[in-house]
Amino acid sequence: MAPKNPYTGYRDQLTTLNESGKRRWLYAQQPKGKLYNYRNIVSYTLLTLLFAIPFIKLNGEPFLLFNILERKFILFGVQFWPQDFHLFLYSMITLFVFVVLFTVSYGRIWCGWACPQTVFLEFIFRRIEYLIEGTPAQQRKLNAQSMNFNKFWRKTLKLSLFYAICFSITNAFLSYIIGIDQLLEIMKAPISDHSVGFTVAVLFSTVMFFVFTKLREQVCTMICPYGRLQGVLLDSNTIVVAYDYKRGEERAPLEAGEDREEDGKGDCIDCYQCVDVCPTGIDVRDGTQLECINCTACIDECNSVMDWVGKPRGLIRFDSEKNIAEGNKQKWPVRKIAYTVVLCILLAVVAMLFSSRTDLEAIILRTPGLMYQAQENDSISNMYSFKIVNKTNAATPIHFKIMNHEGSIKVIGEAFNAGASAIKEGVFFAILPQKEITSDNIPITIGVYADTRLIEEVELTFVGPN
């Protein structure tokens, strides 16, 4: 008889709530295993980058800066202006499509491996909790007992460290907004000089402190929109952390000297280790669930149990529900291959858009309301206004040239230089000899040069006499 599919029931409440709707506190066991070691590497690499990147500079500019207040955005040492908003728009559309296709194909790997909420909670705050309060059983016992000196100093130390870390993370995020140099200057100054900013930082740290001391995994199930969105994105072909019920059922405790296959028992010994180690408190054997963040803690724990009982690893593994139901080995369906190709194309398009971005932009318009002007030497001039956006960190001399006619450009005022990271406006005359004027509207092309480098060609109309 084929093993029974255990994915037949359903829950009408979250694992973090009891029957009356009140919070049920979870005491997750600390994972260990190969995948957890990989998560350690990923998480601490991300944490190192978070705190180190603000100190990295390219060409005198921060590596990353998102100064919303001053509308100054720097990515990989390159400054972006409001004129580059189309790049932001394309990137957001691409990111949305990327998230959808990635989730459909590979599930919530982001949630378990790279999401800041998970990284901070599992690899900073829970680590401190294990260190100060002990194992989950010890934590449960400590919380149940009345206040005494042992409980007081442990709770005080833990919460003090939690808030100090929250304040440090707040300052790390702030350094991406105002820059590390300005942040260090603020830190050196008296608090009274920056009372508003300090108050905002304290409030933000307090909110973060509340998240990591009280809300915790409820952020993933009740607040985060991505957690809700996955319900309509996952299907039977999506790679998720899945329990192989064909191998595992019927589950039963391990007994000495038994022949499980002859007795109709599966490989699952019903030890509940996969449940104890889950940071959201679910039983992965019940199928794909809202709370699962694909953290792989249950995979490591189940593999260690399989090693202990002498069974093959992989009772819980990365796989699709369809593969498990049909008994197929891991394979890539055509749709997943197509999605992956689309993902690569989207990344290539965004990379192309950013690489094609120019450091200087020129806007030239014929001055409205003015006719042509007769000049000496039997020539005609038109007046044009221009705006040069210099996105670089160095002042650049700018000059103009008529590309498709004989003629000259006369800039009004001093020699024109585009200031570093600035917008410069001005006016110039385009002058054509009478022999070049063959009609009352002549198309001309103005070349814009930065030093000797042609940066743009602008098509305009030159008005002449009938």
TORKOL-4160 file (C-alpha; in steps of 0.2 Angstrom, whole numbers, padded with zeros to 4 digits, m for minus):
466
<pt num="1" X="0000" Y="0000" Z="0000"/>
<pt num="2" X="0007" Y="0017" Z="m0005"/>
<pt num="3" X="0011" Y="0029" Z="0009"/>
<pt num="4" X="m0002" Y="0041" Z="0014"/>
<pt num="5" X="0000" Y="0059" Z="0010"/>
<pt num="6" X="0000" Y="0068" Z="0026"/>
<pt num="7" X="m0004" Y="0085" Z="0018"/>
<pt num="8" X="m0022" Y="0083" Z="0021"/>
<pt num="9" X="m0026" Y="0094" Z="0036"/>
<pt num="10" X="m0025" Y="0112" Z="0038"/>
<pt num="11" X="m0023" Y="0125" Z="0051"/>
<pt num="12" X="m0034" Y="0140" Z="0055"/>
<pt num="13" X="m0022" Y="0149" Z="0066"/>
<pt num="14" X="m0003" Y="0153" Z="0066"/>
<pt num="15" X="0009" Y="0143" Z="0075"/>
<pt num="16" X="0013" Y="0158" Z="0086"/>
<pt num="17" X="m0004" Y="0160" Z="0092"/>
<pt num="18" X="m0014" Y="0148" Z="0104"/>
<pt num="19" X="m0032" Y="0144" Z="0102"/>
<pt num="20" X="m0038" Y="0160" Z="0111"/>
<pt num="21" X="m0028" Y="0170" Z="0099"/>
<pt num="22" X="m0014" Y="0175" Z="0111"/>
<pt num="23" X="0004" Y="0175" Z="0108"/>
<pt num="24" X="0013" Y="0158" Z="0110"/>
<pt num="25" X="0031" Y="0161" Z="0113"/>
<pt num="26" X="0043" Y="0150" Z="0103"/>
<pt num="27" X="0059" Y="0143" Z="0110"/>
<pt num="28" X="0068" Y="0137" Z="0095"/>
<pt num="29" X="0083" Y="0125" Z="0097"/>
<pt num="30" X="0099" Y="0131" Z="0089"/>
<pt num="31" X="0103" Y="0122" Z="0073"/>
<pt num="32" X="0119" Y="0113" Z="0068"/>
<pt num="33" X="0124" Y="0105" Z="0052"/>
<pt num="34" X="0132" Y="0108" Z="0035"/>
<pt num="35" X="0118" Y="0120" Z="0028"/>
<pt num="36" X="0118" Y="0130" Z="0044"/>
<pt num="37" X="0137" Y="0132" Z="0042"/>
<pt num="38" X="0134" Y="0139" Z="0025"/>
<pt num="39" X="0121" Y="0150" Z="0032"/>
<pt num="40" X="0134" Y="0156" Z="0045"/>
<pt num="41" X="0146" Y="0161" Z="0031"/>
<pt num="42" X="0132" Y="0170" Z="0021"/>
<pt num="43" X="0125" Y="0179" Z="0036"/>
<pt num="44" X="0142" Y="0185" Z="0043"/>
<pt num="45" X="0148" Y="0190" Z="0026"/>
<pt num="46" X="0132" Y="0201" Z="0024"/>
<pt num="47" X="0134" Y="0208" Z="0041"/>
<pt num="48" X="0152" Y="0212" Z="0038"/>
<pt num="49" X="0147" Y="0221" Z="0021"/>
<pt num="50" X="0133" Y="0231" Z="0030"/>
<pt num="51" X="0146" Y="0239" Z="0042"/>
<pt num="52" X="0161" Y="0240" Z="0031"/>
<pt num="53" X="0153" Y="0247" Z="0015"/>
<pt num="54" X="0150" Y="0264" Z="0022"/>
<pt num="55" X="0169" Y="0266" Z="0024"/>
<pt num="56" X="0173" Y="0261" Z="0006"/>
<pt num="57" X="0175" Y="0275" Z="m0006"/>
<pt num="58" X="0178" Y="0276" Z="m0025"/>
<pt num="59" X="0185" Y="0292" Z="m0033"/>
<pt num="60" X="0182" Y="0301" Z="m0017"/>
<pt num="61" X="0164" Y="0296" Z="m0016"/>
<pt num="62" X="0155" Y="0283" Z="m0005"/>
<pt num="63" X="0153" Y="0266" Z="m0013"/>
<pt num="64" X="0134" Y="0267" Z="m0009"/>
<pt num="65" X="0124" Y="0282" Z="m0003"/>
<pt num="66" X="0105" Y="0284" Z="m0003"/>
<pt num="67" X="0103" Y="0302" Z="0003"/>
<pt num="68" X="0084" Y="0305" Z="0000"/>
<pt num="69" X="0084" Y="0322" Z="0009"/>
<pt num="70" X="0097" Y="0329" Z="m0004"/>
<pt num="71" X="0092" Y="0318" Z="m0018"/>
<pt num="72" X="0109" Y="0312" Z="m0020"/>
<pt num="73" X="0111" Y="0293" Z="m0024"/>
<pt num="74" X="0128" Y="0284" Z="m0027"/>
<pt num="75" X="0129" Y="0266" Z="m0033"/>
<pt num="76" X="0146" Y="0258" Z="m0034"/>
<pt num="77" X="0155" Y="0275" Z="m0033"/>
<pt num="78" X="0144" Y="0283" Z="m0047"/>
<pt num="79" X="0132" Y="0297" Z="m0043"/>
<pt num="80" X="0115" Y="0296" Z="m0050"/>
<pt num="81" X="0104" Y="0312" Z="m0052"/>
<pt num="82" X="0085" Y="0314" Z="m0053"/>
<pt num="83" X="0088" Y="0314" Z="m0072"/>
<pt num="84" X="0092" Y="0296" Z="m0070"/>
<pt num="85" X="0075" Y="0292" Z="m0063"/>
<pt num="86" X="0071" Y="0281" Z="m0078"/>
<pt num="87" X="0085" Y="0269" Z="m0073"/>
<pt num="88" X="0077" Y="0268" Z="m0056"/>
<pt num="89" X="0060" Y="0265" Z="m0063"/>
<pt num="90" X="0066" Y="0251" Z="m0075"/>
<pt num="91" X="0076" Y="0244" Z="m0060"/>
<pt num="92" X="0060" Y="0243" Z="m0049"/>
<pt num="93" X="0050" Y="0235" Z="m0063"/>
<pt num="94" X="0064" Y="0222" Z="m0066"/>
<pt num="95" X="0066" Y="0219" Z="m0047"/>
<pt num="96" X="0047" Y="0215" Z="m0046"/>
<pt num="97" X="0047" Y="0203" Z="m0060"/>
<pt num="98" X="0064" Y="0196" Z="m0054"/>
<pt num="99" X="0056" Y="0193" Z="m0036"/>
<pt num="100" X="0040" Y="0185" Z="m0044"/>
<pt num="101" X="0050" Y="0173" Z="m0056"/>
<pt num="102" X="0063" Y="0169" Z="m0043"/>
<pt num="103" X="0050" Y="0164" Z="m0030"/>
<pt num="104" X="0040" Y="0154" Z="m0042"/>
<pt num="105" X="0056" Y="0144" Z="m0046"/>
<pt num="106" X="0066" Y="0143" Z="m0030"/>
<pt num="107" X="0054" Y="0147" Z="m0016"/>
<pt num="108" X="0058" Y="0158" Z="m0001"/>
<pt num="109" X="0077" Y="0156" Z="m0001"/>
<pt num="110" X="0079" Y="0175" Z="0001"/>
<pt num="111" X="0069" Y="0174" Z="0018"/>
<pt num="112" X="0079" Y="0161" Z="0026"/>
<pt num="113" X="0097" Y="0165" Z="0019"/>
<pt num="114" X="0098" Y="0184" Z="0016"/>
<pt num="115" X="0083" Y="0194" Z="0023"/>
<pt num="116" X="0090" Y="0206" Z="0036"/>
<pt num="117" X="0076" Y="0201" Z="0048"/>
<pt num="118" X="0082" Y="0183" Z="0048"/>
<pt num="119" X="0100" Y="0187" Z="0048"/>
<pt num="120" X="0099" Y="0199" Z="0063"/>
<pt num="121" X="0087" Y="0188" Z="0073"/>
<pt num="122" X="0095" Y="0171" Z="0070"/>
<pt num="123" X="0114" Y="0176" Z="0070"/>
<pt num="124" X="0114" Y="0190" Z="0082"/>
<pt num="125" X="0100" Y="0191" Z="0094"/>
<pt num="126" X="0096" Y="0173" Z="0096"/>
<pt num="127" X="0115" Y="0169" Z="0098"/>
<pt num="128" X="0116" Y="0182" Z="0112"/>
<pt num="129" X="0100" Y="0174" Z="0120"/>
<pt num="130" X="0108" Y="0156" Z="0119"/>
<pt num="131" X="0124" Y="0163" Z="0127"/>
<pt num="132" X="0116" Y="0172" Z="0141"/>
<pt num="133" X="0100" Y="0162" Z="0145"/>
<pt num="134" X="0105" Y="0145" Z="0139"/>
<pt num="135" X="0096" Y="0132" Z="0129"/>
<pt num="136" X="0077" Y="0133" Z="0125"/>
<pt num="137" X="0073" Y="0122" Z="0140"/>
<pt num="138" X="0083" Y="0134" Z="0151"/>
<pt num="139" X="0075" Y="0149" Z="0143"/>
<pt num="140" X="0058" Y="0142" Z="0146"/>
<pt num="141" X="0062" Y="0139" Z="0164"/>
<pt num="142" X="0069" Y="0156" Z="0167"/>
<pt num="143" X="0054" Y="0165" Z="0160"/>
<pt num="144" X="0042" Y="0154" Z="0170"/>
<pt num="145" X="0051" Y="0158" Z="0187"/>
<pt num="146" X="0047" Y="0174" Z="0197"/>
<pt num="147" X="0060" Y="0188" Z="0197"/>
<pt num="148" X="0076" Y="0185" Z="0207"/>
<pt num="149" X="0094" Y="0191" Z="0206"/>
<pt num="150" X="0098" Y="0177" Z="0193"/>
<pt num="151" X="0084" Y="0182" Z="0181"/>
<pt num="152" X="0086" Y="0200" Z="0184"/>
<pt num="153" X="0104" Y="0201" Z="0179"/>
<pt num="154" X="0102" Y="0189" Z="0164"/>
<pt num="155" X="0087" Y="0199" Z="0157"/>
<pt num="156" X="0095" Y="0216" Z="0160"/>
<pt num="157" X="0111" Y="0211" Z="0152"/>
<pt num="158" X="0102" Y="0203" Z="0137"/>
<pt num="159" X="0091" Y="0218" Z="0134"/>
<pt num="160" X="0105" Y="0230" Z="0136"/>
<pt num="161" X="0115" Y="0221" Z="0123"/>
<pt num="162" X="0100" Y="0220" Z="0112"/>
<pt num="163" X="0097" Y="0239" Z="0112"/>
<pt num="164" X="0115" Y="0243" Z="0110"/>
<pt num="165" X="0115" Y="0232" Z="0094"/>
<pt num="166" X="0099" Y="0240" Z="0088"/>
<pt num="167" X="0107" Y="0257" Z="0090"/>
<pt num="168" X="0122" Y="0252" Z="0081"/>
<pt num="169" X="0112" Y="0245" Z="0066"/>
<pt num="170" X="0102" Y="0261" Z="0066"/>
<pt num="171" X="0118" Y="0271" Z="0064"/>
<pt num="172" X="0124" Y="0258" Z="0051"/>
<pt num="173" X="0109" Y="0262" Z="0041"/>
<pt num="174" X="0110" Y="0280" Z="0044"/>
<pt num="175" X="0128" Y="0280" Z="0036"/>
<pt num="176" X="0120" Y="0274" Z="0020"/>
<pt num="177" X="0109" Y="0290" Z="0020"/>
<pt num="178" X="0120" Y="0304" Z="0025"/>
<pt num="179" X="0137" Y="0296" Z="0023"/>
<pt num="180" X="0150" Y="0290" Z="0036"/>
<pt num="181" X="0160" Y="0306" Z="0036"/>
<pt num="182" X="0145" Y="0316" Z="0041"/>
<pt num="183" X="0139" Y="0303" Z="0053"/>
<pt num="184" X="0156" Y="0303" Z="0062"/>
<pt num="185" X="0155" Y="0322" Z="0063"/>
<pt num="186" X="0138" Y="0321" Z="0071"/>
<pt num="187" X="0145" Y="0308" Z="0084"/>
<pt num="188" X="0159" Y="0320" Z="0089"/>
<pt num="189" X="0147" Y="0334" Z="0092"/>
<pt num="190" X="0136" Y="0337" Z="0107"/>
<pt num="191" X="0119" Y="0328" Z="0107"/>
<pt num="192" X="0111" Y="0345" Z="0109"/>
<pt num="193" X="0118" Y="0351" Z="0091"/>
<pt num="194" X="0108" Y="0336" Z="0083"/>
<pt num="195" X="0094" Y="0334" Z="0095"/>
<pt num="196" X="0081" Y="0330" Z="0081"/>
<pt num="197" X="0092" Y="0317" Z="0072"/>
<pt num="198" X="0096" Y="0309" Z="0089"/>
<pt num="199" X="0078" Y="0308" Z="0094"/>
<pt num="200" X="0074" Y="0300" Z="0077"/>
<pt num="201" X="0088" Y="0287" Z="0079"/>
<pt num="202" X="0082" Y="0283" Z="0096"/>
<pt num="203" X="0064" Y="0280" Z="0090"/>
<pt num="204" X="0070" Y="0269" Z="0076"/>
<pt num="205" X="0081" Y="0259" Z="0087"/>
<pt num="206" X="0067" Y="0257" Z="0099"/>
<pt num="207" X="0056" Y="0250" Z="0085"/>
<pt num="208" X="0069" Y="0238" Z="0080"/>
<pt num="209" X="0072" Y="0233" Z="0098"/>
<pt num="210" X="0053" Y="0229" Z="0100"/>
<pt num="211" X="0054" Y="0219" Z="0084"/>
<pt num="212" X="0068" Y="0208" Z="0090"/>
<pt num="213" X="0062" Y="0206" Z="0108"/>
<pt num="214" X="0043" Y="0204" Z="0105"/>
<pt num="215" X="0038" Y="0202" Z="0087"/>
<pt num="216" X="0052" Y="0191" Z="0080"/>
<pt num="217" X="0045" Y="0178" Z="0068"/>
<pt num="218" X="0028" Y="0186" Z="0068"/>
<pt num="219" X="0036" Y="0199" Z="0056"/>
<pt num="220" X="0038" Y="0186" Z="0043"/>
<pt num="221" X="0020" Y="0179" Z="0045"/>
<pt num="222" X="0009" Y="0195" Z="0049"/>
<pt num="223" X="0019" Y="0210" Z="0043"/>
<pt num="224" X="0030" Y="0206" Z="0028"/>
<pt num="225" X="0021" Y="0207" Z="0012"/>
<pt num="226" X="0032" Y="0195" Z="0003"/>
<pt num="227" X="0027" Y="0181" Z="0016"/>
<pt num="228" X="0009" Y="0184" Z="0010"/>
<pt num="229" X="0013" Y="0185" Z="m0008"/>
<pt num="230" X="0022" Y="0168" Z="m0009"/>
<pt num="231" X="0005" Y="0160" Z="m0006"/>
<pt num="232" X="0000" Y="0165" Z="m0024"/>
<pt num="233" X="0017" Y="0162" Z="m0031"/>
<pt num="234" X="0022" Y="0144" Z="m0026"/>
<pt num="235" X="0016" Y="0129" Z="m0036"/>
<pt num="236" X="0019" Y="0111" Z="m0036"/>
<pt num="237" X="0035" Y="0113" Z="m0047"/>
<pt num="238" X="0043" Y="0126" Z="m0035"/>
<pt num="239" X="0059" Y="0121" Z="m0026"/>
<pt num="240" X="0055" Y="0122" Z="m0007"/>
<pt num="241" X="0061" Y="0113" Z="0009"/>
<pt num="242" X="0050" Y="0098" Z="0008"/>
<pt num="243" X="0047" Y="0082" Z="0017"/>
<pt num="244" X="0047" Y="0066" Z="0007"/>
<pt num="245" X="0031" Y="0058" Z="0014"/>
<pt num="246" X="0034" Y="0043" Z="0002"/>
<pt num="247" X="0049" Y="0038" Z="0012"/>
<pt num="248" X="0044" Y="0045" Z="0029"/>
<pt num="249" X="0026" Y="0038" Z="0031"/>
<pt num="250" X="0020" Y="0029" Z="0041"/>
<pt num="251" X="0030" Y="0038" Z="0054"/>
<pt num="252" X="0033" Y="0029" Z="0071"/>
<pt num="253" X="0045" Y="0029" Z="0085"/>
<pt num="254" X="0061" Y="0019" Z="0083"/>
<pt num="255" X="0061" Y="0002" Z="0092"/>
<pt num="256" X="0075" Y="m0009" Z="0096"/>
<pt num="257" X="0077" Y="m0024" Z="0083"/>
<pt num="258" X="0062" Y="m0019" Z="0073"/>
<pt num="259" X="0061" Y="m0021" Z="0054"/>
<pt num="260" X="0052" Y="m0005" Z="0049"/>
<pt num="261" X="0050" Y="m0010" Z="0031"/>
<pt num="262" X="0041" Y="m0026" Z="0036"/>
<pt num="263" X="0031" Y="m0017" Z="0049"/>
<pt num="264" X="0025" Y="m0004" Z="0036"/>
<pt num="265" X="0034" Y="0010" Z="0045"/>
<pt num="266" X="0043" Y="0024" Z="0036"/>
<pt num="267" X="0060" Y="0032" Z="0039"/>
<pt num="268" X="0053" Y="0046" Z="0050"/>
<pt num="269" X="0055" Y="0041" Z="0068"/>
<pt num="270" X="0043" Y="0055" Z="0074"/>
<pt num="271" X="0057" Y="0062" Z="0085"/>
<pt num="272" X="0050" Y="0080" Z="0082"/>
<pt num="273" X="0068" Y="0087" Z="0080"/>
<pt num="274" X="0063" Y="0096" Z="0064"/>
<pt num="275" X="0049" Y="0105" Z="0074"/>
<pt num="276" X="0060" Y="0109" Z="0089"/>
<pt num="277" X="0073" Y="0117" Z="0078"/>
<pt num="278" X="0061" Y="0127" Z="0067"/>
<pt num="279" X="0062" Y="0146" Z="0070"/>
<pt num="280" X="0043" Y="0148" Z="0066"/>
<pt num="281" X="0037" Y="0133" Z="0075"/>
<pt num="282" X="0029" Y="0123" Z="0061"/>
<pt num="283" X="0030" Y="0105" Z="0057"/>
<pt num="284" X="0037" Y="0103" Z="0039"/>
<pt num="285" X="0029" Y="0086" Z="0038"/>
<pt num="286" X="0013" Y="0095" Z="0035"/>
<pt num="287" X="0018" Y="0102" Z="0019"/>
<pt num="288" X="0022" Y="0119" Z="0012"/>
<pt num="289" X="0016" Y="0132" Z="0024"/>
<pt num="290" X="0015" Y="0151" Z="0026"/>
<pt num="291" X="0027" Y="0152" Z="0040"/>
<pt num="292" X="0041" Y="0142" Z="0032"/>
<pt num="293" X="0056" Y="0153" Z="0027"/>
<pt num="294" X="0066" Y="0139" Z="0019"/>
<pt num="295" X="0080" Y="0142" Z="0032"/>
<pt num="296" X="0085" Y="0123" Z="0030"/>
<pt num="297" X="0087" Y="0120" Z="0049"/>
<pt num="298" X="0075" Y="0105" Z="0048"/>
<pt num="299" X="0085" Y="0098" Z="0034"/>
<pt num="300" X="0101" Y="0098" Z="0045"/>
<pt num="301" X="0092" Y="0091" Z="0060"/>
<pt num="302" X="0084" Y="0077" Z="0050"/>
<pt num="303" X="0100" Y="0072" Z="0041"/>
<pt num="304" X="0108" Y="0070" Z="0058"/>
<pt num="305" X="0094" Y="0059" Z="0064"/>
<pt num="306" X="0095" Y="0049" Z="0048"/>
<pt num="307" X="0114" Y="0046" Z="0051"/>
<pt num="308" X="0110" Y="0041" Z="0068"/>
<pt num="309" X="0097" Y="0028" Z="0063"/>
<pt num="310" X="0107" Y="0022" Z="0048"/>
<pt num="311" X="0095" Y="0028" Z="0035"/>
<pt num="312" X="0099" Y="0039" Z="0019"/>
<pt num="313" X="0099" Y="0057" Z="0021"/>
<pt num="314" X="0087" Y="0068" Z="0012"/>
<pt num="315" X="0070" Y="0064" Z="0020"/>
<pt num="316" X="0068" Y="0082" Z="0021"/>
<pt num="317" X="0077" Y="0091" Z="0007"/>
<pt num="318" X="0076" Y="0105" Z="m0006"/>
<pt num="319" X="0064" Y="0098" Z="m0019"/>
<pt num="320" X="0047" Y="0101" Z="m0027"/>
<pt num="321" X="0031" Y="0093" Z="m0021"/>
<pt num="322" X="0028" Y="0086" Z="m0039"/>
<pt num="323" X="0045" Y="0077" Z="m0039"/>
<pt num="324" X="0041" Y="0069" Z="m0022"/>
<pt num="325" X="0023" Y="0064" Z="m0027"/>
<pt num="326" X="0029" Y="0056" Z="m0043"/>
<pt num="327" X="0045" Y="0049" Z="m0036"/>
<pt num="328" X="0056" Y="0059" Z="m0048"/>
<pt num="329" X="0074" Y="0064" Z="m0045"/>
<pt num="330" X="0078" Y="0083" Z="m0045"/>
<pt num="331" X="0075" Y="0090" Z="m0062"/>
<pt num="332" X="0072" Y="0106" Z="m0071"/>
<pt num="333" X="0056" Y="0107" Z="m0080"/>
<pt num="334" X="0055" Y="0118" Z="m0096"/>
<pt num="335" X="0045" Y="0132" Z="m0087"/>
<pt num="336" X="0059" Y="0134" Z="m0074"/>
<pt num="337" X="0072" Y="0134" Z="m0087"/>
<pt num="338" X="0063" Y="0148" Z="m0096"/>
<pt num="339" X="0060" Y="0158" Z="m0080"/>
<pt num="340" X="0079" Y="0157" Z="m0076"/>
<pt num="341" X="0083" Y="0163" Z="m0094"/>
<pt num="342" X="0071" Y="0177" Z="m0092"/>
<pt num="343" X="0080" Y="0181" Z="m0075"/>
<pt num="344" X="0097" Y="0182" Z="m0083"/>
<pt num="345" X="0090" Y="0193" Z="m0097"/>
<pt num="346" X="0082" Y="0205" Z="m0085"/>
<pt num="347" X="0099" Y="0206" Z="m0075"/>
<pt num="348" X="0108" Y="0209" Z="m0092"/>
<pt num="349" X="0095" Y="0223" Z="m0097"/>
<pt num="350" X="0098" Y="0232" Z="m0080"/>
<pt num="351" X="0117" Y="0231" Z="m0082"/>
<pt num="352" X="0116" Y="0237" Z="m0100"/>
<pt num="353" X="0105" Y="0252" Z="m0094"/>
<pt num="354" X="0117" Y="0257" Z="m0080"/>
<pt num="355" X="0133" Y="0255" Z="m0091"/>
<pt num="356" X="0125" Y="0266" Z="m0105"/>
<pt num="357" X="0122" Y="0280" Z="m0093"/>
<pt num="358" X="0132" Y="0296" Z="m0097"/>
<pt num="359" X="0142" Y="0306" Z="m0085"/>
<pt num="360" X="0136" Y="0322" Z="m0093"/>
<pt num="361" X="0119" Y="0326" Z="m0101"/>
<pt num="362" X="0115" Y="0341" Z="m0112"/>
<pt num="363" X="0098" Y="0349" Z="m0115"/>
<pt num="364" X="0098" Y="0363" Z="m0129"/>
<pt num="365" X="0083" Y="0372" Z="m0134"/>
<pt num="366" X="0080" Y="0387" Z="m0146"/>
<pt num="367" X="0076" Y="0402" Z="m0136"/>
<pt num="368" X="0057" Y="0405" Z="m0139"/>
<pt num="369" X="0050" Y="0421" Z="m0145"/>
<pt num="370" X="0066" Y="0427" Z="m0154"/>
<pt num="371" X="0069" Y="0428" Z="m0173"/>
<pt num="372" X="0085" Y="0427" Z="m0181"/>
<pt num="373" X="0098" Y="0440" Z="m0180"/>
<pt num="374" X="0109" Y="0448" Z="m0194"/>
<pt num="375" X="0127" Y="0448" Z="m0190"/>
<pt num="376" X="0142" Y="0455" Z="m0199"/>
<pt num="377" X="0151" Y="0447" Z="m0213"/>
<pt num="378" X="0134" Y="0442" Z="m0221"/>
<pt num="379" X="0129" Y="0429" Z="m0208"/>
<pt num="380" X="0114" Y="0425" Z="m0198"/>
<pt num="381" X="0113" Y="0419" Z="m0179"/>
<pt num="382" X="0100" Y="0411" Z="m0168"/>
<pt num="383" X="0100" Y="0411" Z="m0149"/>
<pt num="384" X="0099" Y="0394" Z="m0140"/>
<pt num="385" X="0098" Y="0391" Z="m0121"/>
<pt num="386" X="0107" Y="0376" Z="m0114"/>
<pt num="387" X="0108" Y="0366" Z="m0098"/>
<pt num="388" X="0123" Y="0354" Z="m0094"/>
<pt num="389" X="0121" Y="0341" Z="m0080"/>
<pt num="390" X="0138" Y="0336" Z="m0074"/>
<pt num="391" X="0136" Y="0319" Z="m0064"/>
<pt num="392" X="0155" Y="0317" Z="m0061"/>
<pt num="393" X="0166" Y="0324" Z="m0046"/>
<pt num="394" X="0177" Y="0335" Z="m0057"/>
<pt num="395" X="0174" Y="0351" Z="m0066"/>
<pt num="396" X="0174" Y="0349" Z="m0085"/>
<pt num="397" X="0176" Y="0362" Z="m0099"/>
<pt num="398" X="0162" Y="0361" Z="m0111"/>
<pt num="399" X="0161" Y="0368" Z="m0129"/>
<pt num="400" X="0149" Y="0367" Z="m0143"/>
<pt num="401" X="0152" Y="0364" Z="m0162"/>
<pt num="402" X="0140" Y="0364" Z="m0177"/>
<pt num="403" X="0142" Y="0347" Z="m0185"/>
<pt num="404" X="0133" Y="0347" Z="m0201"/>
<pt num="405" X="0136" Y="0365" Z="m0208"/>
<pt num="406" X="0149" Y="0378" Z="m0209"/>
<pt num="407" X="0147" Y="0390" Z="m0194"/>
<pt num="408" X="0152" Y="0394" Z="m0177"/>
<pt num="409" X="0146" Y="0395" Z="m0159"/>
<pt num="410" X="0148" Y="0410" Z="m0148"/>
<pt num="411" X="0144" Y="0407" Z="m0129"/>
<pt num="412" X="0138" Y="0422" Z="m0120"/>
<pt num="413" X="0149" Y="0425" Z="m0105"/>
<pt num="414" X="0166" Y="0418" Z="m0099"/>
<pt num="415" X="0173" Y="0401" Z="m0105"/>
<pt num="416" X="0160" Y="0388" Z="m0099"/>
<pt num="417" X="0165" Y="0375" Z="m0087"/>
<pt num="418" X="0152" Y="0362" Z="m0080"/>
<pt num="419" X="0156" Y="0361" Z="m0061"/>
<pt num="420" X="0158" Y="0345" Z="m0052"/>
<pt num="421" X="0141" Y="0337" Z="m0047"/>
<pt num="422" X="0132" Y="0352" Z="m0053"/>
<pt num="423" X="0119" Y="0359" Z="m0066"/>
<pt num="424" X="0125" Y="0373" Z="m0077"/>
<pt num="425" X="0114" Y="0384" Z="m0088"/>
<pt num="426" X="0119" Y="0397" Z="m0101"/>
<pt num="427" X="0115" Y="0404" Z="m0118"/>
<pt num="428" X="0125" Y="0403" Z="m0135"/>
<pt num="429" X="0123" Y="0410" Z="m0153"/>
<pt num="430" X="0124" Y="0398" Z="m0167"/>
<pt num="431" X="0130" Y="0408" Z="m0182"/>
<pt num="432" X="0129" Y="0402" Z="m0200"/>
<pt num="433" X="0135" Y="0411" Z="m0216"/>
<pt num="434" X="0122" Y="0416" Z="m0228"/>
<pt num="435" X="0127" Y="0403" Z="m0241"/>
<pt num="436" X="0122" Y="0389" Z="m0229"/>
<pt num="437" X="0104" Y="0396" Z="m0227"/>
<pt num="438" X="0094" Y="0388" Z="m0240"/>
<pt num="439" X="0077" Y="0389" Z="m0232"/>
<pt num="440" X="0068" Y="0398" Z="m0217"/>
<pt num="441" X="0070" Y="0382" Z="m0206"/>
<pt num="442" X="0086" Y="0373" Z="m0207"/>
<pt num="443" X="0090" Y="0357" Z="m0197"/>
<pt num="444" X="0107" Y="0358" Z="m0188"/>
<pt num="445" X="0116" Y="0347" Z="m0177"/>
<pt num="446" X="0125" Y="0354" Z="m0162"/>
<pt num="447" X="0140" Y="0343" Z="m0155"/>
<pt num="448" X="0143" Y="0345" Z="m0136"/>
<pt num="449" X="0161" Y="0341" Z="m0131"/>
<pt num="450" X="0169" Y="0338" Z="m0114"/>
<pt num="451" X="0186" Y="0344" Z="m0117"/>
<pt num="452" X="0190" Y="0334" Z="m0134"/>
<pt num="453" X="0177" Y="0320" Z="m0131"/>
<pt num="454" X="0160" Y="0321" Z="m0140"/>
<pt num="455" X="0147" Y="0317" Z="m0127"/>
<pt num="456" X="0131" Y="0321" Z="m0136"/>
<pt num="457" X="0124" Y="0327" Z="m0153"/>
<pt num="458" X="0108" Y="0337" Z="m0152"/>
<pt num="459" X="0096" Y="0340" Z="m0167"/>
<pt num="460" X="0089" Y="0358" Z="m0168"/>
<pt num="461" X="0081" Y="0370" Z="m0180"/>
<pt num="462" X="0089" Y="0385" Z="m0186"/>
<pt num="463" X="0077" Y="0399" Z="m0192"/>
<pt num="464" X="0083" Y="0410" Z="m0206"/>
<pt num="465" X="0076" Y="0423" Z="m0218"/>
<pt num="466" X="0063" Y="0418" Z="m0231"/>
